[in-house]
Amino acid sequence: MDLRFHRTILFKLFVFAFSILGLVSATWGIEPQEILSRSLEAQFELDLEGIKKTEFHTHQKDYILTARFIRLGPDFSYLLYLSPSKIKGRMILDDGTSRKDYIPHKKKLRIYPSLNSSLMQQRRRENLELLLTNYTISRQPDEFILGRPSYVIFFIPRYPGNPRLNIWVDKRTYLPLRKERYNAEGKMIASSSFVPFNLRKEFFRESAYQSARRILGEERAPAFPLFYTLQEIGRIVKFRLKVPEYLPPGYILQGASLVDEGMAAKLTYTDGLGVICFFQRSRANIKMRNFQRLRFGSLEGKIRVGEDEKTLVWNKNRMTFVLMGDISKEELRRIAESVK
């Protein structure tokens, strides 16, 4: 199981998501809930292009991802990673029907539901409701981003130890122009922004397709459904599926999926912003660097503590379990102890 890959997904499949709550002065006009609800779908209503930059901050080093982003209305988007060299050339093409993720060095094309599909629209609505429950929304004084007046919204967790998010939303288009994510200890661990950003009505759709055409015809990796129910995935895997009996306040099951070419199950829990991933599979050798030993109950595991999340690995009854999340070590231990 490639923990570094899932670590990246945990960040990306960072679901820099939005919620709605909070009180503002009537003199401010539009309420924050209206700003956020419009921003959820704003990207699907625009023709635009730009360079997106995401900075990650860890205790070991800082690094930057840059990507070219093109959006044409509701049914086309194109993301091409420009740096760093390890992921340069990776492309994600969304045609409104499916999302195709091409990884050049693996020559694999993975297929997922379009971000504007009914399934993903439902996911965004569910996430919004969950954030409403678990976060307080605070509107701050307006600022300028890329020379554009922007609303500033802070997401403050109702339960201590959960992550925090700040976003800047363009006042004219409602497109989120910048986001900052903070870990459970209050340290900024990631920020993303457009570097530049242009509305492009004259951009030709065929030109965008042409630039992504080389991903077509590549060998396709197995296309597993994006989400399963616990009952469905329990019937597929060749082991008895385990479910933790304890979760931190506010967290619920978001979905189950298959990873490692179907060899492992992944259960994803969220409070609307924070994410906890629980992997399980037949016993395997999981390699970790910079870990410590951690005892819980009658078991012993390996834990690695990072700025963005903590990872706990343990074996039990010919099974291997991996638990990841931006939560405290004590909460990680309590979840692991509850897996019977």
N, C-alpha and C positions, 0 to 999 in steps of 0.2 A: 504494500500500500504506500503510495507516494504522498507522505505527509506534507511535503513542501507544496505539492499541487493543491491539496485540500486547504492548506493554509492560505494560498492565494485566493481560492474560491471563497473562503470564509470572509476575506477582505472585500473581494470584488462582488462574489455573489452575495458585497457589502451593499449591501442593500441600503445605502444611504437613503432610507425611506422617510415618509413624512407623516405627521399626525396633525390633529387639530384640537386646540384648547387654548384658553387664556383670555384675559380681559385687557382691553385697550381703551384709551380715551376716545370718546365719540368724535373728537376733533381730528383723529387720524383717518377717518373715513372707513375704508375697507377693513373688515375684520380679518385676523390672521387665519381663521379656518377657511375663509373664502380664498385667500392667497394660496394656501397649501393645496386645497382641493383643485384649484386651477393649474397649479404647477405640476400636479401628478400627470396630467395628460398633455401639458403644453408641448412637449417635444414631438408629439404625434400630429401637431397642427401646423408645423413650421417647415419652411425650406431654408436650410442653413448649412454652413460648413465652418470648421474651425479646427484648431489644435487643442486637444485636452491634455492637461498635465496633472498627474497624481503623484504626490510626494508621500513616502512612507518613512516613519521615524522609529527606529528600534534602538535598543541599548548597545547594539553592535555597530550599526552604521545607518546612514540615511541613503535612500535611493529613490530614483524618479522614473516613472513610466510616462512616455509621451505617445500620443496616438492621434491620427487624423480622423475626424468625425464628419460624416455627411448625412444629412437627414432631408428627405424629400417627401413631405406630406405624411400621411398616416401609414403608408405601406412600403417604405424603403428607408433603410439606414445601412451605413457602411462604416466600419471601424477598422483602421489599419494601424497596428502597433509599429512605431518608429524606433523606439529604444526602451530598455537596454538591449544589447545584442542577443541575449538569450531568448527573447521573445520577438525580436524584430521580424516583421513579415507576417505575423499572425493576423488573420482577418476574420471579422465577424460580419456576415451579410444577412440582413433581415428583410425579407420581401413581403412581409405582412401575412404570409402563410406559415413560414418556418424560419428559424434562425440557424444559419450554417456557420459553424466555428471551424476554421481551417488552421491547422498547426503545421507549418512548413517542415520543420525538422523531423516530424513524425509522419508527414504526408497522410494525415488523417483528417477526415471531414466528419464532424459530429453534428447531428441534427437535433434541434430543440424546438419547442413551440415559439412562434413569433411573440415578441414582447407586446404586440398589440392584438394578440389573440384573445378570445373570450376567456380562456383559462387564466391568462396572465392579468387581464383586466380584473377578474374576480380576486386574484391574489392581491393586487394593489388595494382593492376596496377592503379586503379582510385585514390587511396590514395597517391600513389607516384606522380602522376601528380599534385594533389592538393598541396602537400608539395612543389613541384617545384615552384608553384606560390606564396606561402605564406611564405616560409622560405629561408634564405640564408644559404648555407652549408660552413662551415669552417673546413678544415683539419688541425689538430694539429700535433706536433711531435709524432712519434710512441712511444708506451710504451709496457711494459710487463705485461700481465695479466695471472695468474696461470703459470708463467714461459714461456708463449708463446708470441712471438712478435705480436703486435696488432696495427691496424690502429685506430686513434682517430678522431672522427667526431663530430663537434658541429652543432646543428640546432638553428639558430638565427632567431627569428620572425621578419618579415618585418613590422608588425603592433604592436605598443606598447600595453602592457597589455595581450599579449598572452603567453602561456607557452613555455618552452625551454627544449631541450633534448640533452644529450651527450651520445655517444655510443662508445664502444671499440669492434672492429671486428678482429677476428683471421686472421692473414695474410695467413695461409695455407688453412684453410677450409672455411673462410668467415663467420663463425658462430659468431653472436653477443655474446660476453662473459660477457659484463657488460653494464648496462644502468643507467643513472641518469636523473631524471625528476625534473624540477624546475617550481614553480608556477609563476603566473603573476607578483608577487612581487620579483621574483628572488631567493626565498628560495627553497633549495632542499627538496622535499616532498616524493620522493620515489627513491629507487635504487634497482637494481636486478643484480644478478651475479651467475655463477656456483661456487660451493664450494667444492666438486671437480668436475672434468670433464674428462671423459675417452672415447676414441674412441674404440668401442667394436665390432670388426668383428666377434668374436666367440660367441657373445651372441645369444642364441637360441630363435627364435620367439615363439615357443610353451611354453617356460618357462614364457615369458612375458604374453602371453594369460592366462596361468594357474593362475598367480598371480592376474589377474583381473576377473577371471571367476565368482566370487560370485556376480558380479553386474548383471549377466544375470538372467532373470526370475523375477526380481523385478517388482513391480507395476509401470506401466508407466504413467507419467503425460501427460496431453494433449500436443501433439506435434504440436504447431502452426508453420507455416512457419516463418523463421527467418526475412524476409523482405517483406513488402507490399509496393505498391504505395499508394499515398495519396487517390486516387480514390477507390482503393480496400478496404483500411481500413475504409474509410468513409462509405462504404456500409455495413460493418460488425458491427461497433459499434452502440449502441442504443442511440446515441446523435449526435448533429451536431458538426463535427470535426472543431476545431479552428486552425488557422495557424498564427504565428506572422508575421507582415508586416515588422518588422525591425530585422536585424541580424548584429552583429559586422562585420567589414571588413574581407573578406576572408572566412567567414563561408557559407557553403551550406548544403542543406538537404542531408544526407547520406542514410536515410531509415526510414521506419515506422514499428512498431511492436506492438504486443499485450502483455500485462503483467497482473499480478494479475488474472491468469486463464481466461484471455480474457475480464476482466471487465474494463480495462483501456487501452488507446492508448499511445504509446511512440513515439515521433518524435525525431530523433537524427540528430544533425547538427555538422559539423566538419570543421576545416581548414586544416586537414591532420594530426594534432597532438592534438590540443585542441578539447574537446568534450562538447557540450551543449545538455542536454536532457530536453525535454518538455513533461510532462505527463498530461493527462486529463482524467476525468471520471465523472460519475454522483456524486453528492455531497456526500462527505465522511468526516469522522473525522480523520484528519491527525495529529498525535501526534508528537510534536517536543520538544526537550530539548534545553536549552540555546539559546533561540531565542529573537529577538527584533521585535518591531512593525515597519512596514514601510508603509507609505502612498504613493500612486501613482495615480494621477488623482482623481477620486471619490472613489477609493478602498483602502482598508487597508489589508495588508498581514503580514505574519510572516517570518522573515529572520534569517537564521543561517549562521554564517561566520566561515568557517574552513580553515585550511591550504591548503587542496587539492581542495576544491570547496566551492561555496556558494549555499544555497538552499532557494528558495522563494516559499511560499505557499499562495494561496488566493482562495476565493470563489466568484463566480459570476453567477447569473441566474441559480441556482440549479446545478452548475458545480463546481468541484474542480480542480485547476491547480497547478502543481508543476514544477518549473524551476530550473535546476541544472547546474553549470558550473564553471570552473576556470577562471572567468572574474570579472571585477570590479562590485561593487554594483550599480554603475550608469548604466552600460551596462545591468545588470540584470533588473533594473527598466525600461529602455527603451524598452527592449524586451517585458516585461509584459504589458506595456502601449500600445504596438502595437497590442495586441491580442484583436480583436474586437468581 
